[in-house]
Structure formats: structure tokens, C-alpha cells
Amino acid sequence: MKTCNLSDFMKSLSPWLDDDYIRKACLDENGHFVLLFTDGVKNVYHIEDCEKSQLEEILEDLKKKGVPVEFSG
């Protein structure tokens, strides 16, 4: 698991969006942001400086960009 702030996470996410490299994005049961990639890699992020609602907004944005997103309760 990688720990980062929201700004750093968004910067790292940007290049992957151009290549359709992300297979799925979701939040896990602990509130960590999970990215599954087409090559089988799984990255889990603990984003320190934001709330669950902000992470859900990021998921909504990814969904609008064509990334498969799984929303959990």
C-alpha cells in the first residue's frame, strides 16, 4: 500500500488515463483507493488528506472517463 496526499495521487493517476490501462477502480472496505490494471497489477493507496466523499467524487470522474468503477456501501 502506498500512502500519499490527494495532489500526488491525482498526478500519478493522470498518465494511466490516457492509455486505458486501468481495468477497475474502487474503494476497499478500509476506505483505501484501489486500482486494478490490465496487466494484473493492483495498487492500493491510503490518501491521507481527504474524506471518503472526495474519493467517491474521483471515482465518479473516472467513470465519466470510461474507467470501470465499483462503488461500495
mmCIF file of the N, C-alpha and C atoms, coordinates in Angstrom:
data_MODEL
# 
_entry.id   MODEL 
# 
loop_
_atom_site.group_PDB 
_atom_site.id 
_atom_site.type_symbol 
_atom_site.label_atom_id 
_atom_site.label_alt_id 
_atom_site.label_comp_id 
_atom_site.label_asym_id 
_atom_site.label_entity_id 
_atom_site.label_seq_id 
_atom_site.pdbx_PDB_ins_code 
_atom_site.Cartn_x 
_atom_site.Cartn_y 
_atom_site.Cartn_z 
_atom_site.occupancy 
_atom_site.B_iso_or_equiv 
_atom_site.pdbx_formal_charge 
_atom_site.auth_seq_id 
_atom_site.auth_comp_id 
_atom_site.auth_asym_id 
_atom_site.auth_atom_id 
_atom_site.pdbx_PDB_model_num 
ATOM 1   N N  . MET A 1 1  ? 0.839   -1.171 0.000   1.00 0.00 ? 1  MET A N  1 
ATOM 2   C CA . MET A 1 1  ? 0.000   0.000  0.000   1.00 0.00 ? 1  MET A CA 1 
ATOM 3   C C  . MET A 1 1  ? 0.888   1.239  0.000   1.00 0.00 ? 1  MET A C  1 
ATOM 4   N N  . LYS A 1 2  ? 0.462   2.228  -0.764  1.00 0.00 ? 2  LYS A N  1 
ATOM 5   C CA . LYS A 1 2  ? 1.185   3.484  -0.849  1.00 0.00 ? 2  LYS A CA 1 
ATOM 6   C C  . LYS A 1 2  ? 0.397   4.547  -0.100  1.00 0.00 ? 2  LYS A C  1 
ATOM 7   N N  . THR A 1 3  ? 1.097   5.339  0.699   1.00 0.00 ? 3  THR A N  1 
ATOM 8   C CA . THR A 1 3  ? 0.474   6.455  1.393   1.00 0.00 ? 3  THR A CA 1 
ATOM 9   C C  . THR A 1 3  ? 0.891   7.738  0.692   1.00 0.00 ? 3  THR A C  1 
ATOM 10  N N  . CYS A 1 4  ? -0.090  8.581  0.382   1.00 0.00 ? 4  CYS A N  1 
ATOM 11  C CA . CYS A 1 4  ? 0.217   9.817  -0.312  1.00 0.00 ? 4  CYS A CA 1 
ATOM 12  C C  . CYS A 1 4  ? -0.870  10.846 -0.009  1.00 0.00 ? 4  CYS A C  1 
ATOM 13  N N  . ASN A 1 5  ? -0.661  12.063 -0.501  1.00 0.00 ? 5  ASN A N  1 
ATOM 14  C CA . ASN A 1 5  ? -1.708  13.069 -0.371  1.00 0.00 ? 5  ASN A CA 1 
ATOM 15  C C  . ASN A 1 5  ? -2.511  13.100 -1.673  1.00 0.00 ? 5  ASN A C  1 
ATOM 16  N N  . LEU A 1 6  ? -3.621  13.783 -1.656  1.00 0.00 ? 6  LEU A N  1 
ATOM 17  C CA . LEU A 1 6  ? -4.525  13.791 -2.792  1.00 0.00 ? 6  LEU A CA 1 
ATOM 18  C C  . LEU A 1 6  ? -3.861  14.362 -4.041  1.00 0.00 ? 6  LEU A C  1 
ATOM 19  N N  . SER A 1 7  ? -3.117  15.409 -3.896  1.00 0.00 ? 7  SER A N  1 
ATOM 20  C CA . SER A 1 7  ? -2.451  16.039 -5.038  1.00 0.00 ? 7  SER A CA 1 
ATOM 21  C C  . SER A 1 7  ? -1.489  15.064 -5.722  1.00 0.00 ? 7  SER A C  1 
ATOM 22  N N  . ASP A 1 8  ? -0.671  14.376 -4.934  1.00 0.00 ? 8  ASP A N  1 
ATOM 23  C CA . ASP A 1 8  ? 0.281   13.412 -5.501  1.00 0.00 ? 8  ASP A CA 1 
ATOM 24  C C  . ASP A 1 8  ? -0.448  12.244 -6.169  1.00 0.00 ? 8  ASP A C  1 
ATOM 25  N N  . PHE A 1 9  ? -1.538  11.799 -5.552  1.00 0.00 ? 9  PHE A N  1 
ATOM 26  C CA . PHE A 1 9  ? -2.314  10.710 -6.132  1.00 0.00 ? 9  PHE A CA 1 
ATOM 27  C C  . PHE A 1 9  ? -2.864  11.112 -7.497  1.00 0.00 ? 9  PHE A C  1 
ATOM 28  N N  . MET A 1 10 ? -3.426  12.303 -7.595  1.00 0.00 ? 10 MET A N  1 
ATOM 29  C CA . MET A 1 10 ? -4.010  12.757 -8.857  1.00 0.00 ? 10 MET A CA 1 
ATOM 30  C C  . MET A 1 10 ? -2.947  12.887 -9.941  1.00 0.00 ? 10 MET A C  1 
ATOM 31  N N  . LYS A 1 11 ? -1.753  13.327 -9.568  1.00 0.00 ? 11 LYS A N  1 
ATOM 32  C CA . LYS A 1 11 ? -0.654  13.428 -10.538 1.00 0.00 ? 11 LYS A CA 1 
ATOM 33  C C  . LYS A 1 11 ? -0.256  12.040 -11.038 1.00 0.00 ? 11 LYS A C  1 
ATOM 34  N N  . SER A 1 12 ? -0.215  11.063 -10.142 1.00 0.00 ? 12 SER A N  1 
ATOM 35  C CA . SER A 1 12 ? 0.193   9.716  -10.552 1.00 0.00 ? 12 SER A CA 1 
ATOM 36  C C  . SER A 1 12 ? -0.884  9.036  -11.378 1.00 0.00 ? 12 SER A C  1 
ATOM 37  N N  . LEU A 1 13 ? -2.128  9.412  -11.177 1.00 0.00 ? 13 LEU A N  1 
ATOM 38  C CA . LEU A 1 13 ? -3.240  8.811  -11.891 1.00 0.00 ? 13 LEU A CA 1 
ATOM 39  C C  . LEU A 1 13 ? -3.321  9.277  -13.345 1.00 0.00 ? 13 LEU A C  1 
ATOM 40  N N  . SER A 1 14 ? -2.965  10.489 -13.593 1.00 0.00 ? 14 SER A N  1 
ATOM 41  C CA . SER A 1 14 ? -3.144  11.125 -14.891 1.00 0.00 ? 14 SER A CA 1 
ATOM 42  C C  . SER A 1 14 ? -2.586  10.341 -16.090 1.00 0.00 ? 14 SER A C  1 
ATOM 43  N N  . PRO A 1 15 ? -1.343  9.880  -16.080 1.00 0.00 ? 15 PRO A N  1 
ATOM 44  C CA . PRO A 1 15 ? -0.817  9.185  -17.268 1.00 0.00 ? 15 PRO A CA 1 
ATOM 45  C C  . PRO A 1 15 ? -1.550  7.875  -17.585 1.00 0.00 ? 15 PRO A C  1 
ATOM 46  N N  . TRP A 1 16 ? -2.084  7.218  -16.581 1.00 0.00 ? 16 TRP A N  1 
ATOM 47  C CA . TRP A 1 16 ? -2.759  5.943  -16.801 1.00 0.00 ? 16 TRP A CA 1 
ATOM 48  C C  . TRP A 1 16 ? -4.086  6.122  -17.515 1.00 0.00 ? 16 TRP A C  1 
ATOM 49  N N  . LEU A 1 17 ? -4.676  7.303  -17.406 1.00 0.00 ? 17 LEU A N  1 
ATOM 50  C CA . LEU A 1 17 ? -5.976  7.546  -18.022 1.00 0.00 ? 17 LEU A CA 1 
ATOM 51  C C  . LEU A 1 17 ? -5.879  7.610  -19.542 1.00 0.00 ? 17 LEU A C  1 
ATOM 52  N N  . ASP A 1 18 ? -4.736  8.011  -20.062 1.00 0.00 ? 18 ASP A N  1 
ATOM 53  C CA . ASP A 1 18 ? -4.563  8.150  -21.500 1.00 0.00 ? 18 ASP A CA 1 
ATOM 54  C C  . ASP A 1 18 ? -4.410  6.818  -22.217 1.00 0.00 ? 18 ASP A C  1 
ATOM 55  N N  . ASP A 1 19 ? -4.045  5.783  -21.505 1.00 0.00 ? 19 ASP A N  1 
ATOM 56  C CA . ASP A 1 19 ? -3.705  4.506  -22.135 1.00 0.00 ? 19 ASP A CA 1 
ATOM 57  C C  . ASP A 1 19 ? -4.740  3.404  -21.929 1.00 0.00 ? 19 ASP A C  1 
ATOM 58  N N  . ASP A 1 20 ? -5.884  3.696  -21.320 1.00 0.00 ? 20 ASP A N  1 
ATOM 59  C CA . ASP A 1 20 ? -6.862  2.657  -20.991 1.00 0.00 ? 20 ASP A CA 1 
ATOM 60  C C  . ASP A 1 20 ? -6.205  1.514  -20.230 1.00 0.00 ? 20 ASP A C  1 
ATOM 61  N N  . TYR A 1 21 ? -5.305  1.872  -19.341 1.00 0.00 ? 21 TYR A N  1 
ATOM 62  C CA . TYR A 1 21 ? -4.520  0.900  -18.583 1.00 0.00 ? 21 TYR A CA 1 
ATOM 63  C C  . TYR A 1 21 ? -5.245  0.428  -17.324 1.00 0.00 ? 21 TYR A C  1 
ATOM 64  N N  . ILE A 1 22 ? -6.194  1.225  -16.844 1.00 0.00 ? 22 ILE A N  1 
ATOM 65  C CA . ILE A 1 22 ? -6.905  0.873  -15.616 1.00 0.00 ? 22 ILE A CA 1 
ATOM 66  C C  . ILE A 1 22 ? -8.077  -0.042 -15.953 1.00 0.00 ? 22 ILE A C  1 
ATOM 67  N N  . ARG A 1 23 ? -8.085  -1.219 -15.352 1.00 0.00 ? 23 ARG A N  1 
ATOM 68  C CA . ARG A 1 23 ? -9.177  -2.184 -15.567 1.00 0.00 ? 23 ARG A CA 1 
ATOM 69  C C  . ARG A 1 23 ? -10.358 -1.879 -14.651 1.00 0.00 ? 23 ARG A C  1 
ATOM 70  N N  . LYS A 1 24 ? -10.066 -1.443 -13.408 1.00 0.00 ? 24 LYS A N  1 
ATOM 71  C CA . LYS A 1 24 ? -11.141 -1.130 -12.458 1.00 0.00 ? 24 LYS A CA 1 
ATOM 72  C C  . LYS A 1 24 ? -10.599 -0.245 -11.345 1.00 0.00 ? 24 LYS A C  1 
ATOM 73  N N  . ALA A 1 25 ? -11.476 0.623  -10.840 1.00 0.00 ? 25 ALA A N  1 
ATOM 74  C CA . ALA A 1 25 ? -11.151 1.467  -9.687  1.00 0.00 ? 25 ALA A CA 1 
ATOM 75  C C  . ALA A 1 25 ? -12.250 1.290  -8.651  1.00 0.00 ? 25 ALA A C  1 
ATOM 76  N N  . CYS A 1 26 ? -11.862 1.276  -7.379  1.00 0.00 ? 26 CYS A N  1 
ATOM 77  C CA . CYS A 1 26 ? -12.849 1.128  -6.316  1.00 0.00 ? 26 CYS A CA 1 
ATOM 78  C C  . CYS A 1 26 ? -12.249 1.565  -4.980  1.00 0.00 ? 26 CYS A C  1 
ATOM 79  N N  . LEU A 1 27 ? -13.100 1.631  -3.982  1.00 0.00 ? 27 LEU A N  1 
ATOM 80  C CA . LEU A 1 27 ? -12.660 1.823  -2.604  1.00 0.00 ? 27 LEU A CA 1 
ATOM 81  C C  . LEU A 1 27 ? -12.825 0.487  -1.898  1.00 0.00 ? 27 LEU A C  1 
ATOM 82  N N  . ASP A 1 28 ? -11.828 0.097  -1.116  1.00 0.00 ? 28 ASP A N  1 
ATOM 83  C CA . ASP A 1 28 ? -11.961 -1.161 -0.381  1.00 0.00 ? 28 ASP A CA 1 
ATOM 84  C C  . ASP A 1 28 ? -12.680 -0.922 0.946   1.00 0.00 ? 28 ASP A C  1 
ATOM 85  N N  . GLU A 1 29 ? -12.844 -1.972 1.714   1.00 0.00 ? 29 GLU A N  1 
ATOM 86  C CA . GLU A 1 29 ? -13.588 -1.895 2.976   1.00 0.00 ? 29 GLU A CA 1 
ATOM 87  C C  . GLU A 1 29 ? -12.928 -0.980 4.002   1.00 0.00 ? 29 GLU A C  1 
ATOM 88  N N  . ASN A 1 30 ? -11.644 -0.675 3.816   1.00 0.00 ? 30 ASN A N  1 
ATOM 89  C CA . ASN A 1 30 ? -10.931 0.208  4.734   1.00 0.00 ? 30 ASN A CA 1 
ATOM 90  C C  . ASN A 1 30 ? -10.877 1.652  4.246   1.00 0.00 ? 30 ASN A C  1 
ATOM 91  N N  . GLY A 1 31 ? -11.530 1.928  3.118   1.00 0.00 ? 31 GLY A N  1 
ATOM 92  C CA . GLY A 1 31 ? -11.527 3.275  2.567   1.00 0.00 ? 31 GLY A CA 1 
ATOM 93  C C  . GLY A 1 31 ? -10.304 3.605  1.741   1.00 0.00 ? 31 GLY A C  1 
ATOM 94  N N  . HIS A 1 32 ? -9.535  2.586  1.376   1.00 0.00 ? 32 HIS A N  1 
ATOM 95  C CA . HIS A 1 32 ? -8.365  2.791  0.529   1.00 0.00 ? 32 HIS A CA 1 
ATOM 96  C C  . HIS A 1 32 ? -8.790  2.768  -0.935  1.00 0.00 ? 32 HIS A C  1 
ATOM 97  N N  . PHE A 1 33 ? -8.115  3.561  -1.736  1.00 0.00 ? 33 PHE A N  1 
ATOM 98  C CA . PHE A 1 33 ? -8.405  3.642  -3.166  1.00 0.00 ? 33 PHE A CA 1 
ATOM 99  C C  . PHE A 1 33 ? -7.637  2.525  -3.861  1.00 0.00 ? 33 PHE A C  1 
ATOM 100 N N  . VAL A 1 34 ? -8.343  1.698  -4.611  1.00 0.00 ? 34 VAL A N  1 
ATOM 101 C CA . VAL A 1 34 ? -7.732  0.539  -5.258  1.00 0.00 ? 34 VAL A CA 1 
ATOM 102 C C  . VAL A 1 34 ? -7.830  0.694  -6.765  1.00 0.00 ? 34 VAL A C  1 
ATOM 103 N N  . LEU A 1 35 ? -6.705  0.495  -7.441  1.00 0.00 ? 35 LEU A N  1 
ATOM 104 C CA . LEU A 1 35 ? -6.671  0.487  -8.891  1.00 0.00 ? 35 LEU A CA 1 
ATOM 105 C C  . LEU A 1 35 ? -6.195  -0.885 -9.358  1.00 0.00 ? 35 LEU A C  1 
ATOM 106 N N  . LEU A 1 36 ? -6.967  -1.504 -10.230 1.00 0.00 ? 36 LEU A N  1 
ATOM 107 C CA . LEU A 1 36 ? -6.577  -2.761 -10.858 1.00 0.00 ? 36 LEU A CA 1 
ATOM 108 C C  . LEU A 1 36 ? -6.254  -2.456 -12.311 1.00 0.00 ? 36 LEU A C  1 
ATOM 109 N N  . PHE A 1 37 ? -5.113  -2.944 -12.771 1.00 0.00 ? 37 PHE A N  1 
ATOM 110 C CA . PHE A 1 37 ? -4.647  -2.628 -14.110 1.00 0.00 ? 37 PHE A CA 1 
ATOM 111 C C  . PHE A 1 37 ? -4.795  -3.822 -15.046 1.00 0.00 ? 37 PHE A C  1 
ATOM 112 N N  . THR A 1 38 ? -4.763  -3.555 -16.335 1.00 0.00 ? 38 THR A N  1 
ATOM 113 C CA . THR A 1 38 ? -4.984  -4.600 -17.333 1.00 0.00 ? 38 THR A CA 1 
ATOM 114 C C  . THR A 1 38 ? -3.898  -5.674 -17.319 1.00 0.00 ? 38 THR A C  1 
ATOM 115 N N  . ASP A 1 39 ? -2.729  -5.367 -16.782 1.00 0.00 ? 39 ASP A N  1 
ATOM 116 C CA . ASP A 1 39 ? -1.655  -6.361 -16.732 1.00 0.00 ? 39 ASP A CA 1 
ATOM 117 C C  . ASP A 1 39 ? -1.648  -7.160 -15.427 1.00 0.00 ? 39 ASP A C  1 
ATOM 118 N N  . GLY A 1 40 ? -2.714  -7.000 -14.611 1.00 0.00 ? 40 GLY A N  1 
ATOM 119 C CA . GLY A 1 40 ? -2.830  -7.767 -13.378 1.00 0.00 ? 40 GLY A CA 1 
ATOM 120 C C  . GLY A 1 40 ? -2.278  -7.087 -12.140 1.00 0.00 ? 40 GLY A C  1 
ATOM 121 N N  . VAL A 1 41 ? -1.636  -5.940 -12.302 1.00 0.00 ? 41 VAL A N  1 
ATOM 122 C CA . VAL A 1 41 ? -1.087  -5.207 -11.158 1.00 0.00 ? 41 VAL A CA 1 
ATOM 123 C C  . VAL A 1 41 ? -2.232  -4.569 -10.374 1.00 0.00 ? 41 VAL A C  1 
ATOM 124 N N  . LYS A 1 42 ? -2.075  -4.566 -9.052  1.00 0.00 ? 42 LYS A N  1 
ATOM 125 C CA . LYS A 1 42 ? -3.050  -3.943 -8.157  1.00 0.00 ? 42 LYS A CA 1 
ATOM 126 C C  . LYS A 1 42 ? -2.310  -2.953 -7.274  1.00 0.00 ? 42 LYS A C  1 
ATOM 127 N N  . ASN A 1 43 ? -2.731  -1.676 -7.319  1.00 0.00 ? 43 ASN A N  1 
ATOM 128 C CA . ASN A 1 43 ? -2.159  -0.655 -6.449  1.00 0.00 ? 43 ASN A CA 1 
ATOM 129 C C  . ASN A 1 43 ? -3.218  -0.210 -5.449  1.00 0.00 ? 43 ASN A C  1 
ATOM 130 N N  . VAL A 1 44 ? -2.826  -0.135 -4.191  1.00 0.00 ? 44 VAL A N  1 
ATOM 131 C CA . VAL A 1 44 ? -3.718  0.306  -3.125  1.00 0.00 ? 44 VAL A CA 1 
ATOM 132 C C  . VAL A 1 44 ? -3.108  1.565  -2.521  1.00 0.00 ? 44 VAL A C  1 
ATOM 133 N N  . TYR A 1 45 ? -3.951  2.601  -2.389  1.00 0.00 ? 45 TYR A N  1 
ATOM 134 C CA . TYR A 1 45 ? -3.491  3.888  -1.892  1.00 0.00 ? 45 TYR A CA 1 
ATOM 135 C C  . TYR A 1 45 ? -4.247  4.291  -0.636  1.00 0.00 ? 45 TYR A C  1 
ATOM 136 N N  . HIS A 1 46 ? -3.501  4.729  0.357   1.00 0.00 ? 46 HIS A N  1 
ATOM 137 C CA . HIS A 1 46 ? -4.087  5.396  1.518   1.00 0.00 ? 46 HIS A CA 1 
ATOM 138 C C  . HIS A 1 46 ? -3.840  6.883  1.288   1.00 0.00 ? 46 HIS A C  1 
ATOM 139 N N  . ILE A 1 47 ? -4.910  7.612  0.986   1.00 0.00 ? 47 ILE A N  1 
ATOM 140 C CA . ILE A 1 47 ? -4.779  9.039  0.692   1.00 0.00 ? 47 ILE A CA 1 
ATOM 141 C C  . ILE A 1 47 ? -5.092  9.795  1.984   1.00 0.00 ? 47 ILE A C  1 
ATOM 142 N N  . GLU A 1 48 ? -4.074  10.429 2.512   1.00 0.00 ? 48 GLU A N  1 
ATOM 143 C CA . GLU A 1 48 ? -4.118  10.971 3.873   1.00 0.00 ? 48 GLU A CA 1 
ATOM 144 C C  . GLU A 1 48 ? -5.011  12.193 4.065   1.00 0.00 ? 48 GLU A C  1 
ATOM 145 N N  . ASP A 1 49 ? -5.112  13.035 3.076   1.00 0.00 ? 49 ASP A N  1 
ATOM 146 C CA . ASP A 1 49 ? -5.687  14.352 3.313   1.00 0.00 ? 49 ASP A CA 1 
ATOM 147 C C  . ASP A 1 49 ? -7.045  14.573 2.648   1.00 0.00 ? 49 ASP A C  1 
ATOM 148 N N  . CYS A 1 50 ? -7.860  13.523 2.578   1.00 0.00 ? 50 CYS A N  1 
ATOM 149 C CA . CYS A 1 50 ? -9.184  13.721 2.016   1.00 0.00 ? 50 CYS A CA 1 
ATOM 150 C C  . CYS A 1 50 ? -10.187 12.775 2.656   1.00 0.00 ? 50 CYS A C  1 
ATOM 151 N N  . GLU A 1 51 ? -11.444 13.060 2.419   1.00 0.00 ? 51 GLU A N  1 
ATOM 152 C CA . GLU A 1 51 ? -12.528 12.289 3.005   1.00 0.00 ? 51 GLU A CA 1 
ATOM 153 C C  . GLU A 1 51 ? -13.094 11.313 1.985   1.00 0.00 ? 51 GLU A C  1 
ATOM 154 N N  . LYS A 1 52 ? -13.891 10.382 2.472   1.00 0.00 ? 52 LYS A N  1 
ATOM 155 C CA . LYS A 1 52 ? -14.486 9.376  1.601   1.00 0.00 ? 52 LYS A CA 1 
ATOM 156 C C  . LYS A 1 52 ? -15.297 10.019 0.479   1.00 0.00 ? 52 LYS A C  1 
ATOM 157 N N  . SER A 1 53 ? -15.997 11.100 0.782   1.00 0.00 ? 53 SER A N  1 
ATOM 158 C CA . SER A 1 53 ? -16.805 11.766 -0.244  1.00 0.00 ? 53 SER A CA 1 
ATOM 159 C C  . SER A 1 53 ? -15.938 12.288 -1.385  1.00 0.00 ? 53 SER A C  1 
ATOM 160 N N  . GLN A 1 54 ? -14.729 12.745 -1.075  1.00 0.00 ? 54 GLN A N  1 
ATOM 161 C CA . GLN A 1 54 ? -13.815 13.209 -2.120  1.00 0.00 ? 54 GLN A CA 1 
ATOM 162 C C  . GLN A 1 54 ? -13.339 12.036 -2.973  1.00 0.00 ? 54 GLN A C  1 
ATOM 163 N N  . LEU A 1 55 ? -13.076 10.912 -2.339  1.00 0.00 ? 55 LEU A N  1 
ATOM 164 C CA . LEU A 1 55 ? -12.662 9.726  -3.089  1.00 0.00 ? 55 LEU A CA 1 
ATOM 165 C C  . LEU A 1 55 ? -13.790 9.249  -3.997  1.00 0.00 ? 55 LEU A C  1 
ATOM 166 N N  . GLU A 1 56 ? -15.017 9.329  -3.514  1.00 0.00 ? 56 GLU A N  1 
ATOM 167 C CA . GLU A 1 56 ? -16.163 8.938  -4.335  1.00 0.00 ? 56 GLU A CA 1 
ATOM 168 C C  . GLU A 1 56 ? -16.322 9.871  -5.531  1.00 0.00 ? 56 GLU A C  1 
ATOM 169 N N  . GLU A 1 57 ? -16.002 11.157 -5.360  1.00 0.00 ? 57 GLU A N  1 
ATOM 170 C CA . GLU A 1 57 ? -16.032 12.095 -6.480  1.00 0.00 ? 57 GLU A CA 1 
ATOM 171 C C  . GLU A 1 57 ? -14.988 11.722 -7.529  1.00 0.00 ? 57 GLU A C  1 
ATOM 172 N N  . ILE A 1 58 ? -13.824 11.280 -7.086  1.00 0.00 ? 58 ILE A N  1 
ATOM 173 C CA . ILE A 1 58 ? -12.788 10.840 -8.017  1.00 0.00 ? 58 ILE A CA 1 
ATOM 174 C C  . ILE A 1 58 ? -13.283 9.615  -8.791  1.00 0.00 ? 58 ILE A C  1 
ATOM 175 N N  . LEU A 1 59 ? -13.933 8.682  -8.085  1.00 0.00 ? 59 LEU A N  1 
ATOM 176 C CA . LEU A 1 59 ? -14.489 7.508  -8.762  1.00 0.00 ? 59 LEU A CA 1 
ATOM 177 C C  . LEU A 1 59 ? -15.524 7.924  -9.811  1.00 0.00 ? 59 LEU A C  1 
ATOM 178 N N  . GLU A 1 60 ? -16.379 8.876  -9.479  1.00 0.00 ? 60 GLU A N  1 
ATOM 179 C CA . GLU A 1 60 ? -17.380 9.372  -10.435 1.00 0.00 ? 60 GLU A CA 1 
ATOM 180 C C  . GLU A 1 60 ? -16.696 9.951  -11.668 1.00 0.00 ? 60 GLU A C  1 
ATOM 181 N N  . ASP A 1 61 ? -15.636 10.721 -11.450 1.00 0.00 ? 61 ASP A N  1 
ATOM 182 C CA . ASP A 1 61 ? -14.902 11.320 -12.558 1.00 0.00 ? 61 ASP A CA 1 
ATOM 183 C C  . ASP A 1 61 ? -14.261 10.248 -13.434 1.00 0.00 ? 61 ASP A C  1 
ATOM 184 N N  . LEU A 1 62 ? -13.689 9.229  -12.798 1.00 0.00 ? 62 LEU A N  1 
ATOM 185 C CA . LEU A 1 62 ? -13.086 8.134  -13.562 1.00 0.00 ? 62 LEU A CA 1 
ATOM 186 C C  . LEU A 1 62 ? -14.142 7.412  -14.389 1.00 0.00 ? 62 LEU A C  1 
ATOM 187 N N  . LYS A 1 63 ? -15.310 7.225  -13.798 1.00 0.00 ? 63 LYS A N  1 
ATOM 188 C CA . LYS A 1 63 ? -16.400 6.560  -14.510 1.00 0.00 ? 63 LYS A CA 1 
ATOM 189 C C  . LYS A 1 63 ? -16.786 7.358  -15.755 1.00 0.00 ? 63 LYS A C  1 
ATOM 190 N N  . LYS A 1 64 ? -16.856 8.675  -15.634 1.00 0.00 ? 64 LYS A N  1 
ATOM 191 C CA . LYS A 1 64 ? -17.177 9.536  -16.773 1.00 0.00 ? 64 LYS A CA 1 
ATOM 192 C C  . LYS A 1 64 ? -16.111 9.435  -17.861 1.00 0.00 ? 64 LYS A C  1 
ATOM 193 N N  . LYS A 1 65 ? -14.883 9.106  -17.476 1.00 0.00 ? 65 LYS A N  1 
ATOM 194 C CA . LYS A 1 65 ? -13.781 8.981  -18.431 1.00 0.00 ? 65 LYS A CA 1 
ATOM 195 C C  . LYS A 1 65 ? -13.683 7.555  -19.004 1.00 0.00 ? 65 LYS A C  1 
ATOM 196 N N  . GLY A 1 66 ? -14.635 6.699  -18.648 1.00 0.00 ? 66 GLY A N  1 
ATOM 197 C CA . GLY A 1 66 ? -14.680 5.364  -19.222 1.00 0.00 ? 66 GLY A CA 1 
ATOM 198 C C  . GLY A 1 66 ? -13.988 4.276  -18.424 1.00 0.00 ? 66 GLY A C  1 
ATOM 199 N N  . VAL A 1 67 ? -13.536 4.591  -17.220 1.00 0.00 ? 67 VAL A N  1 
ATOM 200 C CA . VAL A 1 67 ? -12.902 3.584  -16.367 1.00 0.00 ? 67 VAL A CA 1 
ATOM 201 C C  . VAL A 1 67 ? -13.994 2.813  -15.631 1.00 0.00 ? 67 VAL A C  1 
ATOM 202 N N  . PRO A 1 68 ? -13.984 1.476  -15.679 1.00 0.00 ? 68 PRO A N  1 
ATOM 203 C CA . PRO A 1 68 ? -14.941 0.710  -14.881 1.00 0.00 ? 68 PRO A CA 1 
ATOM 204 C C  . PRO A 1 68 ? -14.726 0.980  -13.397 1.00 0.00 ? 68 PRO A C  1 
ATOM 205 N N  . VAL A 1 69 ? -15.808 1.317  -12.720 1.00 0.00 ? 69 VAL A N  1 
ATOM 206 C CA . VAL A 1 69 ? -15.743 1.711  -11.310 1.00 0.00 ? 69 VAL A CA 1 
ATOM 207 C C  . VAL A 1 69 ? -16.715 0.851  -10.525 1.00 0.00 ? 69 VAL A C  1 
ATOM 208 N N  . GLU A 1 70 ? -16.283 0.457  -9.333  1.00 0.00 ? 70 GLU A N  1 
ATOM 209 C CA . GLU A 1 70 ? -17.140 -0.304 -8.423  1.00 0.00 ? 70 GLU A CA 1 
ATOM 210 C C  . GLU A 1 70 ? -17.353 0.546  -7.184  1.00 0.00 ? 70 GLU A C  1 
ATOM 211 N N  . PHE A 1 71 ? -18.620 0.828  -6.895  1.00 0.00 ? 71 PHE A N  1 
ATOM 212 C CA . PHE A 1 71 ? -18.958 1.603  -5.711  1.00 0.00 ? 71 PHE A CA 1 
ATOM 213 C C  . PHE A 1 71 ? -19.376 0.629  -4.612  1.00 0.00 ? 71 PHE A C  1 
ATOM 214 N N  . SER A 1 72 ? -18.889 0.897  -3.413  1.00 0.00 ? 72 SER A N  1 
ATOM 215 C CA . SER A 1 72 ? -19.283 0.055  -2.274  1.00 0.00 ? 72 SER A CA 1 
ATOM 216 C C  . SER A 1 72 ? -20.065 0.897  -1.284  1.00 0.00 ? 72 SER A C  1 
ATOM 217 N N  . GLY A 1 73 ? -20.741 0.230  -0.370  1.00 0.00 ? 73 GLY A N  1 
ATOM 218 C CA . GLY A 1 73 ? -21.544 0.930  0.631   1.00 0.00 ? 73 GLY A CA 1 
ATOM 219 C C  . GLY A 1 73 ? -20.680 1.638  1.567   1.00 0.00 ? 73 GLY A C  1 
# 
